[in-house]
Amino acid sequence: MPLIKVSKLLVLLIGLIIYILPGPVRGQQNDYPFKSGEYGLYAAYFNWNFIWIQSGEVGFKADTVQYKEQAAWHLKAVGKTFKAYDLLYTVRDTFETFSNYNSFQPIDSRRALNHAKDHSLHEYGFDPSAGIISVRINQEKKSLYQASLPIQENTFDLLATAYHFREFDFDKLFVGQKVSYRMLVDRKVDDLYFRYLGIENVKTRNGKEYRCHKVSVYLLQGDFFPEGEYMKIWFTDDRNHLPVQVETKILIGSVKALLLETKSLKYPLTSLISKL
């Protein structure tokens, strides 16, 4: 596989970690399985001739702030390639979302994508009183795109869904059960689903093993993805519901993200079975 294609797979994998699903609306901040200051770091891998190779990292951070005269969550994810890959294909992506502190409804969302010489800025403003989502996408060598979308119930942007999904009570799901979700991606809102697959242990590259809830996610056909339930996500079987592993098939192989380290978790990691 040419190295330039290998580096592009990292771009895809950074998205995989972030494009996790929305869960049910709780409406109470105390129900959230995360707290201000939580941080998680993930390693990005691609499969090349049956060998998993790490080529980058993505980190997630949640904080509480004052934003537009209201208490809010500030969610941020930053993905990047290692310097050895920067010579071939540089990735520096930043995702940011401000959500209402209590309802978790997104207020503003921003994605700055920098892939080699290609740069783009995606900005979204949520206005419940007007019932619209304002969309502004500025991509190099393309005309500025601006539009308004109607706000549908339980619609979250990419990064807010990654955190909001962790509210789900997986213990109340049965194996094989389908759960619908709604997510804003680029220029539209999609209605999709995931399927609960039960309990499974996952061992990470740093020697830690976790007991996890496993789900499969239905993906639409894309430039890299085949259509179907090819994305698998493992969440810790404790009160944190922290993603430990994300893996999916793509048209030319498979990619994976694995948890490396965490800081300031809200609850003990009782799902941790063993560690070196």
Residue pairs with C-beta under 8 A, 6 or more apart in sequence:
1 48
1 49
1 252
1 253
3 85
3 88
3 89
4 88
4 89
5 252
6 46
6 48
6 53
6 55
6 85
7 55
7 81
7 85
7 88
7 89
7 91
8 89
8 115
9 46
9 55
9 224
9 250
9 253
9 255
10 44
10 46
10 55
10 56
10 79
10 81
10 85
10 89
10 91
11 91
11 93
11 115
12 224
12 250
12 255
13 44
13 45
13 46
13 56
13 58
13 255
13 256
13 257
14 44
14 56
14 58
14 79
14 91
14 93
16 231
16 246
16 248
16 255
16 257
17 42
17 44
17 58
17 60
17 77
17 79
17 162
17 243
17 246
17 257
18 58
18 77
18 79
18 95
18 158
18 159
18 162
19 158
19 161
19 162
19 183
19 185
20 161
20 162
20 165
20 233
20 243
20 246
21 161
21 165
21 181
21 183
21 192
21 194
21 215
21 217
21 233
22 154
22 156
22 160
22 161
22 164
22 165
22 181
22 182
22 183
23 164
23 165
23 166
23 167
23 168
23 181
24 154
24 167
24 168
25 103
25 104
25 154
26 32
26 104
26 167
27 102
27 103
28 102
29 101
29 102
31 167
32 104
32 163
32 166
32 167
32 266
33 166
33 167
33 239
33 240
33 241
33 242
33 266
33 267
34 62
34 163
34 166
34 240
34 265
34 266
35 62
35 264
35 265
35 266
36 62
36 63
36 64
36 264
37 62
37 63
37 263
37 264
38 60
38 61
38 62
38 262
38 263
38 264
38 265
38 266
39 59
39 60
39 61
39 62
39 262
39 263
39 264
40 59
40 60
40 242
40 243
40 259
40 261
40 262
40 263
41 57
41 58
41 59
41 60
41 259
41 260
41 261
41 262
42 57
42 58
42 59
42 60
42 243
42 246
42 257
42 258
42 259
42 260
43 54
43 56
43 57
43 205
43 257
43 258
43 260
44 54
44 55
44 56
44 57
44 58
44 79
44 255
44 256
44 257
45 52
45 53
45 54
45 55
45 255
45 256
45 257
45 258
46 52
46 53
46 55
46 253
46 254
46 255
46 256
47 53
47 253
47 254
47 255
47 256
48 253
52 256
54 82
55 81
55 82
55 85
56 79
56 80
56 81
56 82
56 85
56 91
57 79
57 80
57 82
57 260
58 77
58 78
58 79
58 80
58 93
58 257
59 77
59 78
59 79
60 75
60 76
60 77
60 162
61 75
61 76
61 77
62 73
62 74
62 75
62 76
62 163
63 73
63 74
63 76
64 71
64 72
64 73
64 74
64 101
65 71
65 72
65 73
65 74
65 98
66 72
67 74
67 98
67 107
67 108
68 98
68 107
68 108
70 100
70 101
70 107
71 100
71 101
71 102
72 98
72 99
72 100
72 101
72 107
73 97
73 98
73 99
73 100
73 101
73 104
73 163
74 96
74 97
74 98
75 95
75 96
75 97
75 98
75 99
75 159
75 160
75 162
75 163
76 94
76 95
76 96
76 97
76 159
77 93
77 94
77 95
77 159
77 162
78 92
78 93
78 94
78 95
79 91
79 92
79 93
80 91
80 92
80 93
81 89
81 90
81 91
85 91
89 115
89 116
90 114
90 115
90 116
91 114
91 115
92 114
93 111
93 112
93 113
93 114
93 115
94 110
94 111
94 112
95 110
95 111
95 158
95 159
96 109
96 110
96 111
96 159
97 106
97 108
97 109
97 110
97 157
97 159
97 160
98 106
98 107
98 108
98 109
99 105
99 106
99 107
99 160
100 106
100 107
104 156
104 160
104 163
104 164
105 126
105 128
106 124
106 126
106 156
106 157
106 160
107 125
107 126
108 123
108 124
108 125
108 126
109 122
109 123
109 124
109 125
109 126
109 157
109 158
109 159
109 160
109 184
110 121
110 122
110 123
110 124
111 120
111 121
111 122
111 123
111 158
112 119
112 120
112 121
113 119
113 120
113 121
113 122
118 140
119 139
119 140
120 137
120 138
120 139
120 140
121 136
121 137
121 138
122 136
122 137
122 186
123 135
123 136
123 137
123 138
124 133
124 134
124 135
124 136
124 157
124 184
125 133
125 134
126 133
126 151
127 133
127 134
127 151
128 151
131 150
131 151
132 148
132 149
132 150
132 151
133 148
133 149
133 150
133 151
133 155
133 184
134 146
134 147
134 148
135 145
135 146
135 147
135 148
135 149
135 187
136 144
136 145
136 146
137 144
137 145
137 146
137 186
137 187
138 144
138 145
139 145
145 187
147 187
149 184
149 187
149 188
149 189
152 182
152 189
153 182
154 181
154 182
155 182
155 183
155 184
155 189
156 164
156 182
156 183
156 184
157 183
157 184
158 183
158 184
158 185
161 181
161 183
162 243
165 181
165 241
166 235
166 240
166 241
166 242
166 243
167 241
168 179
168 241
170 196
170 213
170 235
170 237
170 241
173 179
173 196
174 196
175 196
175 197
175 198
176 195
176 196
176 197
177 195
177 196
178 193
178 194
178 195
179 193
179 194
179 195
179 196
180 191
180 192
180 193
181 191
181 192
181 193
181 194
182 189
182 190
182 191
182 192
183 189
183 190
183 192
190 220
192 217
192 218
192 219
192 220
193 218
194 215
194 216
194 217
194 218
194 233
195 215
195 216
195 218
195 229
196 213
196 214
196 215
197 214
197 215
197 216
197 232
198 213
198 214
199 211
199 212
199 213
199 214
199 237
200 212
200 214
200 234
201 209
201 210
201 211
201 212
201 273
202 209
202 210
202 212
202 234
202 244
202 245
203 209
203 210
204 210
204 244
204 245
204 258
204 259
204 260
205 258
205 260
206 260
206 261
206 275
206 276
207 274
207 275
207 276
208 272
208 274
208 275
208 276
209 272
209 273
209 274
209 275
210 234
210 236
210 237
210 244
210 269
210 271
210 272
210 273
211 236
211 237
211 271
211 273
212 234
212 235
212 236
212 237
212 244
212 245
212 271
213 234
213 235
213 236
213 237
213 241
214 232
214 233
214 234
215 232
215 233
215 235
216 229
216 230
216 231
216 232
217 229
217 231
217 232
217 233
218 228
218 229
219 225
219 226
219 227
219 228
219 229
219 230
219 231
219 248
220 227
221 227
223 251
224 250
224 251
224 252
225 248
225 249
225 250
225 251
226 249
226 250
226 251
230 248
230 249
231 246
231 247
231 248
232 245
232 246
232 247
232 248
233 243
233 245
233 246
234 243
234 244
234 245
234 246
235 241
235 242
235 243
235 244
236 242
236 244
236 269
236 271
237 271
238 267
238 268
238 269
238 270
238 271
239 266
239 267
239 270
240 265
240 266
240 267
240 269
240 271
242 259
242 262
242 265
242 269
243 259
244 258
244 259
245 256
245 257
245 258
245 259
246 256
246 257
247 254
247 255
247 256
247 257
248 254
248 255
262 269
